Amino acid sequence: MLTLNILANTKSREALCTSCVHAVANKGFKGEQLTFCNYGELRELKFAVCECTVYCDKNAPKPNKTIGFVTPGEAARPKLTVIKIA
């Protein structure tokens, strides 16, 4: 007989909100904690969240963005030189 023990979130037992972009978390000196979700509208969370459909990790690397009118291959293109032949 095969027995499997599966633990949810074995890596960390803290709430997702601690590392979410949309969270506003406040901790007091005596261990009190207030957590608000700022996705859409600001609302208070009355429990520790372990799964969320709008979770966005604030420690994830940011994607590269192009600002202006430069196409992705334009920077790598060689410059053309015009030579007059007489």
Contact map, one row per residue, 1 for C-alpha under 8 A:
11100000000000000000000000000000000000000000000000000000000000000000000000000000000000
11110000000000000000000000000000000000000000000000000000000000000000000000000000000000
11111000000000000000000000000000000000000000000000000000000000000000000000000000000000
01111100000000000000000000000000000000000000000000000000000000000000000000000000000000
00111110000000000000000000000000000000000000000000000000000000000000000000000000000000
00011111000000000000000000000000000000000000000000000000000000000000000000000000000000
00001111110000000000000000000000000000000000000000000000000000000000000000000000000000
00000111110000000000000000000000000000000000000000000000000000000000000000000000000000
00000011111110000000000000000000000000000000000000000000000000000000000000000000000000
00000011111110000000000000000000000000000000000000000000000000000000000000000000000000
00000000111110000000000000000000000000000000000000000000000000000000000000000000000000
00000000111111000000000000000000000000000000000000000000000000000000000000000000000000
00000000111111100000000000000000000000000000000000000000000000000000000000000000000000
00000000000111110100000000000000000000000000000101000000000000000000000000000000000000
00000000000011111100000000000000000000000000000111000000000000000000000000000000000000
00000000000001111111000000000000000000000000000111110010000000000000000000000000000000
00000000000000111111011110000000001010000000000110000010000000000000000000000000000000
00000000000001111111001010000000000000000000000000000000000000000000000000000000000000
00000000000000011111101000000000000000000000000000000000111000000000000000000000000000
00000000000000011111111000000000000000000000000000000011110000000000000000000000000000
00000000000000000011111000000000000000000000000000000011110000000000000000000000000000
00000000000000001001111100000000000011100000000000000011000000000000000000000000000000
00000000000000001111111110000000001111100000000000000000000000000000000000000000000000
00000000000000001000011111000000001111000000000000000000000000000000000000000000000000
00000000000000001100001111100000111100000000000000000000000000000000000000000000000000
00000000000000000000000111110000111000000000000000000000000000000000000000000000000000
00000000000000000000000011111011110000000000000000000000000000000000000000000000000000
00000000000000000000000001111111100000000000000000000000000000000000000000000000000000
00000000000000000000000000111111000000000000000000000000000000000000000000000000000000
00000000000000000000000000011111000000000000000000000000000000000000000000000000000000
00000000000000000000000000111111100000000000000000000000000000000000000000000000000000
00000000000000000000000000111111110000000000000000000000000000000000000000000000000000
00000000000000000000000011110011111000000000000000000000000000000000000000000000000000
00000000000000000000000011100001111100000001100000000000000000000000000000000000000000
00000000000000001000001111000000111110000001110000000000000000000000000000000000000000
00000000000000000000001110000000011111000111100000000000000000000000000000000000000000
00000000000000001000011100000000001111101111100000000000000000000000000000000000000000
00000000000000000000011100000000000111111110000000000000000000000000000000000000000000
00000000000000000000011000000000000011111100000000000100000000000000000000000000000000
00000000000000000000000000000000000001111100000000000000000000000000000000000000000000
00000000000000000000000000000000000011111110000000000000000000000000000000000000000000
00000000000000000000000000000000000111111111000000000000000000000000000000000000000000
00000000000000000000000000000000000111001111100000000000000000000000000000000000000000
00000000000000000000000000000000011110000111110000000000000000000000000000000000000000
00000000000000000000000000000000011110000011111100000000000000000000000000000000000000
00000000000000000000000000000000001000000001111100000000000000000000000000000000000000
00000000000000000000000000000000000000000000111110000000000000000000000000000000000000
00000000000001111000000000000000000000000000111111000000000000000000000000000000000000
00000000000000111000000000000000000000000000001111110000000000000000000000000000000000
00000000000001110000000000000000000000000000000111110000000000000000000000000000000000
00000000000000010000000000000000000000000000000011111000000000000000000000000000000000
00000000000000010000000000000000000000000000000011111110000000000000000000000000000000
00000000000000000000000000000000000000000000000000111110000000000000000000000000000000
00000000000000000000000000000000000000100000000000011111000000000000000000000000000000
00000000000000011001110000000000000000000000000000011111100000000000000000000000000000
00000000000000000001110000000000000000000000000000000111110000000000000000000000000000
00000000000000000011100000000000000000000000000000000011111100000000000000000000000000
00000000000000000011100000000000000000000000000000000001111100000000000000000000000000
00000000000000000010000000000000000000000000000000000000111110000000000000000000000000
00000000000000000000000000000000000000000000000000000000111111000000000000000000000000
00000000000000000000000000000000000000000000000000000000001111100000000000000000000000
00000000000000000000000000000000000000000000000000000000000111110000000000000000000000
00000000000000000000000000000000000000000000000000000000000011111000000000000000000000
00000000000000000000000000000000000000000000000000000000000001111100000000000000000000
00000000000000000000000000000000000000000000000000000000000000111110000000000000000000
00000000000000000000000000000000000000000000000000000000000000011111010000000000000000
00000000000000000000000000000000000000000000000000000000000000001111110000000000000000
00000000000000000000000000000000000000000000000000000000000000000111110000000000000000
00000000000000000000000000000000000000000000000000000000000000000011111000000000000000
00000000000000000000000000000000000000000000000000000000000000000111111101100000000000
00000000000000000000000000000000000000000000000000000000000000000000111111100000000000
00000000000000000000000000000000000000000000000000000000000000000000011111100000000000
00000000000000000000000000000000000000000000000000000000000000000000001111111000000000
00000000000000000000000000000000000000000000000000000000000000000000011111111000000000
00000000000000000000000000000000000000000000000000000000000000000000011111111000000000
00000000000000000000000000000000000000000000000000000000000000000000000011111100000000
00000000000000000000000000000000000000000000000000000000000000000000000011111110000000
00000000000000000000000000000000000000000000000000000000000000000000000000011111000000
00000000000000000000000000000000000000000000000000000000000000000000000000001111100000
00000000000000000000000000000000000000000000000000000000000000000000000000000111110000
00000000000000000000000000000000000000000000000000000000000000000000000000000011111000
00000000000000000000000000000000000000000000000000000000000000000000000000000001111100
00000000000000000000000000000000000000000000000000000000000000000000000000000000111110
00000000000000000000000000000000000000000000000000000000000000000000000000000000011111
00000000000000000000000000000000000000000000000000000000000000000000000000000000001111
00000000000000000000000000000000000000000000000000000000000000000000000000000000000111
